[in-house]
Amino acid sequence: MIALLVIDMQNAFFEAPELAAQQERVVGECNRLLEGFKAAGQAALLIGTEHERDKSTWTLSMLDDGQGFIFRGSEQAHSVPGLMKEDLPQLNKTRDSAFVGTNLLARLRNWAADDVVLAGVSTHNCIAQTAADAFAHNIRVTYAKDAMASEADQDAADMLRILSTTYRQPIQSTEEILARIDRAT
């Protein structure tokens, strides 16, 4: 089983002009992947970030700055318009890695998924941290290059180069990924 993890496709992240300029492309490619995974009977999970206003879930940088972000129930926490999220299971996280403080590993094990495709934002932060932790759990990772974006292009390119080389995590187009899941079914 190959699982698709769509990470942080929320309004808050697309407030950054660099990501806003890429929103339509990323949403469209995420939707193509979601449709393909559904048609192939493969699992997909929508992963988002949400924090509490009482500071109990804030990161060190949020605490240092005295400013929270993406509060539960806020407009910032909602999925970006146009993302196909109907009937998708969802997972909330409070750290960059979707594995930290969540039941992601148990969900993947329940699905018998030992391979994940990562899509969403931001490549150099949440996607990279999730990928590194997946490797630590012996889960293979593929980066959906057409369905990812970052507000820091050079950092994203550096992270992908390091992770794809060091952990043997391929970077593939939407077409390559869809062809692969078709072969897997």
C-alpha positions in Angstrom: 0.0 0.0 0.0 1.2 3.5 -0.9 -0.3 6.3 1.1 -0.6 10.0 0.0 0.1 12.5 2.7 -1.2 16.1 1.8 0.5 18.4 4.2 -0.5 21.9 5.4 -2.7 22.9 2.5 -4.3 25.6 4.7 -5.1 29.2 4.3 -2.4 30.4 6.7 0.5 29.1 4.7 -0.7 30.6 1.5 -0.8 34.1 3.1 2.9 34.2 2.1 3.2 35.9 -1.3 5.6 33.2 -2.5 3.1 30.5 -1.8 0.1 32.4 -2.9 1.6 32.7 -6.4 1.8 28.9 -6.5 -1.5 28.0 -4.9 -3.5 27.2 -8.0 -0.8 24.9 -9.3 -0.3 23.1 -6.0 -4.0 22.7 -5.4 -4.5 21.3 -8.9 -1.7 18.8 -8.6 -2.8 17.7 -5.1 -6.3 17.1 -6.5 -4.9 15.1 -9.4 -3.0 12.9 -6.9 -6.0 12.6 -4.6 -8.2 11.5 -7.6 -5.6 9.0 -8.7 -5.1 7.5 -5.3 -8.8 7.2 -4.8 -9.3 5.5 -8.1 -6.5 3.1 -7.4 -7.8 2.2 -4.0 -4.8 3.7 -2.2 -5.0 5.6 1.1 -4.8 9.4 1.4 -4.6 11.6 4.4 -5.0 15.3 4.8 -2.6 16.6 7.4 -2.9 20.1 8.9 -1.4 22.2 11.6 -3.5 23.6 14.4 -2.6 25.3 17.7 -4.4 26.2 20.8 -4.7 29.9 21.9 -3.5 29.0 25.5 0.1 28.5 24.3 0.1 24.8 25.3 0.9 23.6 21.7 3.1 26.5 20.6 6.6 25.8 19.2 9.7 27.4 20.8 9.8 30.1 18.1 6.1 30.9 18.7 6.8 31.1 22.4 9.9 33.2 21.9 8.0 35.6 19.7 4.9 35.7 21.9 2.8 35.1 18.8 0.7 32.0 18.0 -0.4 30.8 14.6 -3.1 28.8 13.0 -5.5 28.5 15.9 -8.1 25.7 16.0 -11.3 26.8 14.2 -9.8 29.9 12.7 -10.0 30.8 9.0 -6.2 30.3 8.8 -6.7 26.6 9.8 -9.2 25.9 7.0 -8.1 24.1 3.9 -7.4 26.2 0.9 -10.3 26.7 -1.5 -10.6 24.1 -4.2 -8.8 21.3 -2.4 -10.7 18.1 -2.8 -11.0 17.0 0.9 -14.4 15.3 0.9 -14.3 11.9 2.7 -10.6 12.2 3.4 -9.4 11.3 6.9 -7.7 14.1 8.6 -4.9 14.5 11.1 -3.9 17.6 13.1 -0.3 18.2 14.1 1.5 20.9 16.1 5.0 20.3 14.9 6.7 20.4 11.5 6.9 16.6 11.4 3.5 14.9 11.0 4.9 12.0 13.1 5.6 14.0 16.3 2.8 13.8 18.8 0.3 12.2 16.4 -1.0 8.8 15.5 0.4 8.9 11.9 2.6 5.8 12.3 -0.3 3.8 13.7 -2.6 4.9 10.8 0.1 3.9 8.2 0.6 0.6 9.9 -3.2 0.0 10.0 -3.3 0.7 6.2 -0.2 -1.6 5.7 1.4 1.4 4.1 5.2 1.2 4.0 5.5 3.8 1.3 4.2 7.4 1.3 4.0 10.2 -1.3 4.4 13.6 0.2 2.6 16.7 -1.2 1.7 20.2 0.1 3.8 22.9 1.8 6.4 23.8 2.9 9.0 21.6 1.2 11.9 22.8 3.4 10.0 22.5 6.7 7.0 20.3 7.3 7.5 18.0 4.2 11.3 17.6 4.9 10.7 16.9 8.6 8.0 14.4 7.9 10.2 12.7 5.3 13.1 12.4 7.7 10.9 10.8 10.4 9.4 8.5 7.8 12.9 7.2 7.0 13.5 6.7 10.7 10.4 4.5 10.8 11.5 2.5 7.7 8.8 4.0 5.5 9.8 4.8 2.0 9.1 8.4 0.7 8.5 9.9 -2.7 8.3 13.6 -3.1 5.5 14.8 -5.5 7.5 17.7 -7.1 4.5 19.1 -9.0 2.3 19.1 -5.8 4.7 20.8 -3.5 5.8 24.4 -2.8 7.9 26.5 -0.5 8.3 30.1 0.3 12.1 29.5 0.4 13.0 28.0 -3.0 16.7 27.6 -2.3 16.2 26.0 1.1 13.6 23.7 -0.5 16.0 22.6 -3.3 18.8 22.1 -0.7 16.6 20.0 1.5 15.3 17.9 -1.3 18.8 17.3 -2.7 20.1 16.2 0.8 17.1 14.0 1.6 16.7 12.4 -1.8 20.4 11.5 -1.9 21.0 10.6 1.7 17.7 8.7 2.3 17.2 7.5 -1.3 13.9 9.3 -1.5 12.9 9.9 -5.1 11.4 13.1 -6.5 8.8 12.4 -9.1 6.2 14.2 -11.2 2.5 13.7 -10.8 2.5 11.6 -13.9 5.2 9.3 -12.7 3.5 8.8 -9.3 0.1 8.1 -10.9 1.7 5.5 -13.3 3.4 3.9 -10.3 0.2 3.5 -8.3 -1.6 2.1 -11.3 1.1 -0.6 -11.5 0.8 -1.3 -7.8 -2.9 -2.1 -8.0 
